[in-house]
């Protein structure tokens, strides 16, 4: 495993890569869906316009058809100038007479004679009006469409009023040839021959020619409407816009991912640093008693002629250091246990917290008397909590031991400790207050850190305790253990320290 910094950087990189991959997939899928829906909507609109053009071309009042201009499309397709009677004899299509307006077709141009009203309209406006806008409803054909009659014998006619666009002869011939060779018009003709009602129209795309088409069979031929494929290409511009927006969004998310990676992994980095510090501190604390024990053993080995009684001081010193080491190991095991509520363990029970607190106060009366400390307590009776009785005793003992070690005279008054246990709503509140100078504000946030000491020299002097009362928390682990016990019982612990009130530790535990 690499250095902590390398591991944290690797985790940050993985976080950024994973988040950016997920975000990119979401953005690409979203934008692709938008483009596809836009394309489908455009295609449906083109088909709708083509069908409107076909409907308009089939209405007799919409104007004449033109047969004119000798164009040979190849493959038997042609548009030739025809006389009216030739059209009637050659095509034999009754619908043509209705579409031409009772047969009034100019022989030379293939158009109906212009009426006086029509000439007046042409004089009033030489250019046709553009499509209307507004009104929330759009009627008629709104895109350029070319409408043609493709007869079964190969003749082609164009709708004068139904068409708003034109197609070159080469492209038209190729388009009609593709439709015939593909069997699409033949299929419509067969369907029309056996149908007594309206026949479904065939709509599609001629990708090679860049055209959309919609064909409808009629007696003797097929009406075909064409529209340019560019009418359904708005998605391309939309795709370019969304690509720019997507890149901008990904850049923003990249910056945000880097920031959140640092923010999310900050607790991991802090935990890693604390673990490294914990190992270093624990090694240092274990090194001291081991050094003393090895020195004592070395002295014993150097005096083999002396009896055990003569060397009792070295044996006792070794025993004391071994007990100190055992206490440190037990404290570290206490901190290393899984952080879980006692309800998950077998030691859960209803504990009379009032009796427990009073019992611990009695245990420390001798310590307080030996050090000249006034110890007073007041506990409300009958306060019960749910938890591990042994660990709750350890909690109370740690707080009382800490108060005994740091209680100091306050002015002319002797040092004192006040212990109170009261009910506050649904909580039992235990307060342990000792006199003495206030703890510096910069030290308060770190009091519950492992191996942290406000006054290392004083704590070291008291670490060994006495023969009757062993020291608790002399390694800087007591308050850390107290905090873990409180959290395991779903409670809170806090500390305040001011002059001249001294230092107060307050524990709140939920009542059973």
C-alpha positions in Angstrom: 0.0 0.0 0.0 1.4 3.4 -0.9 1.7 6.5 1.2 -1.6 8.0 2.6 -1.4 10.9 0.2 -1.1 8.6 -2.8 -4.0 6.5 -1.7 -6.2 9.6 -1.2 -5.3 11.0 -4.6 -6.1 7.6 -6.2 -9.5 7.6 -4.5 -10.2 11.2 -5.7 -9.3 10.2 -9.2 -11.6 7.2 -9.1 -14.4 9.3 -7.7 -14.0 11.9 -10.5 -13.7 9.3 -13.2 -16.8 7.4 -12.0 -18.9 10.5 -11.5 -17.9 12.0 -14.9 -18.5 8.7 -16.7 -22.0 8.5 -15.2 -22.8 12.1 -16.0 -21.5 11.8 -19.5 -23.7 8.8 -20.2 -26.7 10.6 -18.8 -26.0 13.8 -20.9 -25.3 11.9 -24.1 -28.4 9.7 -23.7 -30.6 12.7 -22.9 -29.4 14.8 -25.8 -29.5 11.9 -28.2 -33.1 11.3 -27.2 -34.0 15.0 -27.7 -32.4 14.9 -31.2 -34.2 11.7 -32.1 -37.6 13.1 -30.9 -37.0 16.3 -32.8 -36.1 14.3 -36.0 -39.2 12.1 -35.6 -41.4 15.2 -35.1 -39.9 16.8 -38.1 -40.5 13.7 -40.2 -44.1 13.4 -39.1 -44.6 17.1 -39.9 -43.2 16.5 -43.4 -45.5 13.5 -44.0 -48.4 15.5 -42.7 -47.7 18.3 -45.1 -47.3 15.9 -48.0 -50.7 14.4 -47.3 -52.2 17.8 -47.1 -50.7 18.6 -50.5 -52.2 15.3 -51.9 -55.6 16.2 -50.5 -55.4 19.6 -52.0 -54.4 18.3 -55.4 -57.4 16.0 -55.4 -59.9 18.8 -55.0 -61.3 20.1 -58.3 -61.6 23.7 -57.0 -57.8 23.9 -56.3 -57.0 24.5 -59.9 -55.7 22.8 -63.1 -53.0 20.3 -64.0 -50.4 21.1 -66.6 -49.3 18.8 -69.4 -46.5 20.6 -71.2 -42.8 20.8 -71.9 -41.5 17.7 -73.7 -39.4 15.9 -71.1 -38.3 12.3 -71.5 -37.5 10.9 -68.1 -36.5 7.5 -69.4 -37.9 4.1 -68.6 -41.2 5.0 -70.3 -41.8 8.1 -68.2 -42.5 11.4 -70.1 -44.1 14.8 -69.7 -45.3 16.0 -73.1 -47.4 18.8 -74.3 -50.9 17.4 -75.0 -54.1 18.6 -76.4 -57.2 18.3 -74.2 -58.8 15.7 -76.4 -55.5 13.7 -76.4 -55.5 13.7 -72.6 -59.0 12.5 -72.5 -58.4 9.8 -75.1 -55.0 8.7 -73.9 -55.6 8.6 -70.2 -59.3 7.8 -70.0 -59.3 9.1 -66.4 -62.6 10.6 -65.4 -61.1 12.3 -62.4 -58.9 14.4 -64.7 -61.9 16.2 -66.1 -63.1 17.2 -62.6 -59.6 18.3 -61.7 -59.4 20.4 -64.8 -62.6 22.2 -64.2 -65.1 20.8 -66.7 -62.4 20.2 -69.3 -61.4 23.9 -69.8 -57.7 23.4 -70.6 -55.7 25.6 -72.8 -54.4 23.5 -75.7 -51.0 25.2 -75.9 -50.2 25.6 -72.2 -52.3 22.9 -70.7 -53.9 25.4 -68.3 -57.4 26.7 -67.8 -58.2 30.0 -69.5 -57.7 32.9 -67.0 -60.9 34.5 -65.9 -61.3 38.3 -65.7 -61.4 38.1 -61.9 -58.2 36.2 -62.0 -56.5 38.8 -64.2 -57.7 41.5 -61.8 -56.2 39.6 -58.9 -52.9 39.3 -60.8 -52.9 43.0 -61.5 -53.5 43.8 -57.8 -50.7 41.7 -56.6 -47.9 40.3 -58.8 -46.5 38.3 -55.9 -48.5 35.7 -54.0 -49.0 36.4 -50.2 -46.7 34.4 -47.9 -48.2 31.8 -45.6 -50.2 33.3 -42.7 -49.0 33.2 -39.2 -50.6 33.6 -35.8 -54.0 32.4 -34.5 -52.6 29.4 -32.7 -53.7 27.2 -35.7 -51.8 26.5 -38.9 -53.7 25.3 -41.8 -52.6 24.1 -45.2 -49.2 23.3 -46.5 -46.4 25.3 -44.9 -43.3 23.7 -46.5 -42.4 23.5 -50.2 -44.1 20.6 -51.9 -44.1 19.3 -55.5 -47.2 17.3 -56.5 -47.4 15.2 -59.6 -49.8 12.8 -61.4 -48.0 9.6 -62.5 -50.2 7.7 -65.0 -50.1 4.0 -65.6 -49.0 4.6 -69.2 -46.0 6.6 -68.1 -47.3 10.2 -68.5 -46.7 12.7 -65.8 -48.6 15.9 -64.9 -47.8 18.6 -62.3 -50.4 20.3 -60.1 -50.3 24.0 -60.7 -52.0 25.2 -57.5 -51.1 22.2 -55.3 -47.4 22.5 -55.9 -45.3 25.1 -54.1 -42.0 23.7 -55.3 -40.6 22.1 -58.4 -38.2 19.2 -59.1 -35.8 19.0 -62.0 -36.7 16.6 -64.8 -33.7 14.3 -64.0 -34.4 14.1 -60.3 -38.2 13.6 -60.9 -37.6 10.8 -63.4 -35.2 9.1 -61.1 -37.6 9.4 -58.2 -40.5 8.0 -60.1 -38.3 5.2 -61.4 -37.2 4.3 -57.9 -40.8 4.2 -56.8 -41.8 2.0 -59.7 -38.8 -0.3 -59.5 -39.3 -0.7 -55.7 -42.8 -1.9 -56.3 -44.3 0.8 -54.1 -46.6 2.3 -56.8 -47.5 -1.1 -58.1 -48.6 -2.2 -54.6 -50.8 0.9 -54.3 -52.3 0.3 -57.8 -53.2 -3.3 -56.8 -54.7 -2.1 -53.6 -56.7 0.6 -55.3 -58.1 -1.9 -57.9 -59.7 -4.1 -55.2 -60.8 -1.4 -52.8 -64.2 0.2 -52.8 -63.2 2.8 -50.2 -60.2 5.0 -49.6 -56.9 3.3 -49.9 -54.0 3.9 -47.5 -51.2 6.1 -48.7 -47.6 5.1 -48.9 -45.1 7.5 -47.4 -41.4 7.2 -47.2 -38.0 8.6 -48.0 -35.7 8.4 -51.0 -32.5 8.9 -49.2 -30.3 8.8 -52.3 -32.3 11.8 -53.8 -32.9 13.7 -50.6 -36.7 13.5 -50.9 -39.6 12.5 -48.8 -42.7 11.3 -50.7 -46.3 10.5 -50.1 -48.3 8.6 -52.8 -52.0 8.0 -53.2 -53.6 5.7 -55.9 -56.4 7.1 -58.1 -58.1 5.7 -61.1 -55.5 5.3 -63.9 -52.5 6.4 -61.9 -51.0 7.8 -58.7 -50.7 11.2 -57.1 -47.2 11.7 -55.7 -46.2 14.6 -53.5 -42.5 15.3 -52.8 -40.7 17.4 -50.2 -37.0 18.0 -49.7 -35.3 16.0 -46.9 -33.8 19.3 -45.5 -37.2 20.0 -44.0 -36.5 17.2 -41.5 -32.9 18.2 -40.8 -33.5 20.7 -38.0 -32.1 18.1 -35.6 -28.6 18.6 -37.0 -28.5 22.2 -35.9 -30.1 21.2 -32.6 -27.4 18.5 -32.2 -24.6 21.1 -32.7 -26.2 23.4 -30.1 -26.6 20.5 -27.7 -23.0 19.4 -28.2 -21.8 22.9 -27.2 -24.2 22.9 -24.2 -23.1 19.4 -23.3 -19.4 20.3 -23.3 -20.1 23.3 -21.1 -22.2 21.1 -18.8 -19.5 18.5 -18.5 -16.9 21.2 -17.8 -19.1 22.5 -15.0 -19.6 19.0 -13.6 -15.9 18.2 -13.9 -15.1 21.2 -11.6 -17.9 20.2 -9.3 -16.7 16.6 -9.2 -13.2 17.6 -8.3 -14.6 19.8 -5.5 -17.0 17.2 -4.2 -14.2 14.5 -4.4 -12.1 16.6 -2.1 -15.1 17.3 0.2 -16.3 13.7 0.3 -12.8 12.3 1.0 -11.8 14.8 3.6 -13.2 12.7 6.4 -11.3 9.7 5.0 -8.1 11.7 4.9 -8.7 12.9 8.5 -9.4 9.4 9.7 -6.3 8.1 8.0 -4.2 10.8 9.6 -5.8 10.1 13.0 -5.0 6.4 12.5 -1.4 7.1 11.8 -1.2 9.4 14.8 -2.9 6.8 17.0 -0.4 4.1 16.0 2.5 6.5 16.6 1.1 7.6 20.0 0.3 4.0 21.1 3.8 2.8 20.1 5.3 5.7 22.1 3.2 4.9 25.2 4.0 1.2 25.0 7.6 1.9 24.6 8.0 3.6 28.0 6.8 0.7 30.2 8.7 -1.8 28.0 11.9 0.1 28.5 11.4 0.2 32.3 10.6 -3.5 32.4 13.6 -4.4 30.3 15.9 -2.3 32.5 14.5 -4.0 35.7 15.1 -7.4 34.2 18.6 -6.5 33.2 19.3 -5.4 36.8 17.8 -8.7 38.2 20.0 -10.7 35.8 23.1 -8.9 36.8 22.6 -9.8 40.5 22.0 -13.5 40.5 23.4 -14.0 44.0 20.7 -11.8 45.6 17.4 -13.2 46.8 14.0 -12.1 45.4 13.3 -10.3 48.7 16.5 -8.3 48.3 15.4 -7.2 44.8 11.7 -6.6 45.5 11.8 -3.0 44.4 12.8 -4.1 40.8 10.1 -6.8 40.8 7.4 -4.4 42.0 8.5 -1.8 39.5 8.2 -4.3 36.7 4.8 -5.3 38.0 3.6 -1.7 38.0 4.8 -1.1 34.4 3.2 -4.3 33.3 -0.1 -3.2 34.8 0.2 0.2 33.0 0.8 -1.6 29.8 -2.2 -3.9 30.4 -4.4 -0.8 31.1 -3.2 0.9 27.9 -3.9 -2.3 25.8 -7.4 -2.6 27.4 -8.1 1.1 26.6 -7.0 0.6 22.9 -9.2 -2.5 22.7 -12.1 -0.5 24.1 -11.6 2.1 21.4 -11.1 -0.5 18.6 -14.4 -2.3 19.3 -17.1 -1.8 16.6 -19.1 1.4 17.1 -22.6 0.0 17.5 -25.5 0.6 19.9 -25.6 -1.7 22.9 -29.0 -2.9 21.8 -27.2 -5.1 19.3 -25.2 -6.8 22.1 -26.0 -9.3 24.8 -25.1 -6.8 27.6 -28.2 -4.6 27.0 -30.3 -4.1 30.1 -32.3 -1.5 32.1 -29.8 0.2 34.3 -30.6 2.3 37.4 -28.4 5.2 36.4 -29.1 7.0 39.7 -27.7 4.1 41.8 -24.8 3.7 39.4 -23.7 7.3 39.6 -24.0 7.3 43.5 -21.9 4.1 43.7 -19.1 5.6 41.6 -19.1 8.8 43.7 -18.6 6.7 46.8 -15.7 4.9 45.2 -13.9 8.2 44.6 -14.6 9.8 48.0 -11.3 8.3 49.3 -9.3 9.7 46.4 -10.9 13.1 46.8 -10.2 13.1 50.6 -6.6 12.0 50.0 -6.1 15.0 47.7 -7.9 17.5 49.8 -10.9 17.8 47.4 -14.4 18.5 48.5 -16.7 16.0 46.7 -20.4 16.8 46.7 -23.2 14.9 44.7 -26.9 15.2 44.2 -28.8 12.6 42.1 -32.5 12.4 41.3 -33.7 8.9 42.2 -35.2 6.4 39.8 -33.6 7.5 36.5 -33.2 4.4 34.3 -31.4 4.1 31.0 -31.0 1.2 28.6 -27.4 0.0 28.0 -24.3 -1.9 29.2 -24.0 -1.4 32.9 -20.2 -2.1 32.9 -19.5 0.5 30.2 -21.8 3.1 31.9 -19.8 2.5 35.2 -16.6 3.1 33.1 -18.1 6.3 31.8 -18.8 7.7 35.3 -15.4 6.6 36.6 -13.6 8.3 33.7 -15.3 11.6 34.4 -14.8 11.4 38.2 -11.1 10.4 37.8 -10.6 13.3 35.3 -12.2 15.7 37.8 -10.0 14.5 40.7 -6.8 14.9 38.7 -7.5 18.5 37.5 -9.5 19.9 40.5 -7.4 22.9 41.9 -8.1 25.6 44.5 -10.1 28.5 43.4 -8.9 31.6 45.1 -9.0 31.0 48.8 -11.5 28.1 48.5 -10.4 24.5 48.5 -10.7 22.5 45.4 -14.1 20.9 44.9 -16.1 18.6 42.6 -19.8 18.8 42.1 -21.7 15.8 40.6 -25.4 16.1 39.7 -27.9 13.8 38.0 -31.3 15.2 37.0 -34.1 14.5 34.5 -34.5 16.9 31.6 -37.5 15.8 29.5 -36.8 12.3 28.2 -33.1 12.5 29.1 -31.0 11.7 32.1 -28.3 14.5 32.5 -25.1 13.8 34.4 -22.9 16.8 35.1 -19.4 16.6 36.7 -17.8 19.9 37.6 -14.4 20.6 39.1 -12.8 23.8 40.2 -9.6 25.1 38.6 -8.3 27.3 35.8 -10.3 27.2 32.6 -9.1 25.0 29.8 -7.7 27.1 26.9 -10.4 27.6 24.2 -8.1 26.1 21.5 -7.8 22.9 23.5 -11.6 22.3 24.0 -12.4 20.9 20.6 -9.6 18.3 21.0 -10.3 17.1 24.5 -12.0 13.9 23.2 -9.2 13.1 20.7 -7.1 10.0 21.5 -3.8 10.6 23.3 -4.5 14.3 23.6 -3.4 16.0 26.9 -3.9 19.6 27.9 -1.0 19.3 30.4 1.3 16.5 29.5 3.7 17.0 32.4 1.0 16.9 35.1 -0.8 13.9 33.5 2.4 12.0 33.3 3.1 12.7 37.0 -0.3 11.2 37.9 -0.3 8.4 35.4 0.8 5.8 37.8 -1.9 6.6 40.3 -1.6 5.1 43.8 -1.4 1.6 45.2 -5.1 1.8 46.2 -6.6 3.7 43.3 -5.3 3.0 39.8 -5.2 5.9 37.4 -7.8 6.0 34.6 -7.1 7.9 31.4 -3.5 8.7 32.2 -2.6 8.0 28.6 -5.0 10.5 27.1 -7.5 7.9 26.1 -10.1 8.3 28.9 -12.2 11.0 27.4 -12.0 9.4 24.0 -13.4 6.2 25.6 -16.1 8.2 27.4 -17.2 9.7 24.1 -17.4 6.3 22.4 -19.5 4.9 25.3 -21.9 7.9 25.2 -22.4 7.6 21.4 -22.9 3.8 21.7 -25.9 4.6 24.1 -27.3 7.2 21.6 -26.4 10.1 23.9 -24.2 13.2 23.8 -21.3 14.6 25.8 -20.1 18.2 26.0 -17.6 20.2 27.9 -17.5 23.9 29.1 -14.7 25.6 30.9 -14.7 29.2 32.2 -13.2 31.2 34.9 -14.2 31.2 37.8 -16.7 28.3 37.4 -14.1 25.8 36.3 -14.7 22.8 34.0 -17.9 20.9 33.5 -18.6 17.7 31.5 -22.2 17.1 30.7 -23.6 13.7 29.5 -27.2 13.3 28.2 -28.6 9.8 27.9 -32.1 8.8 26.7 -34.3 7.4 29.5 -35.5 3.9 29.3 
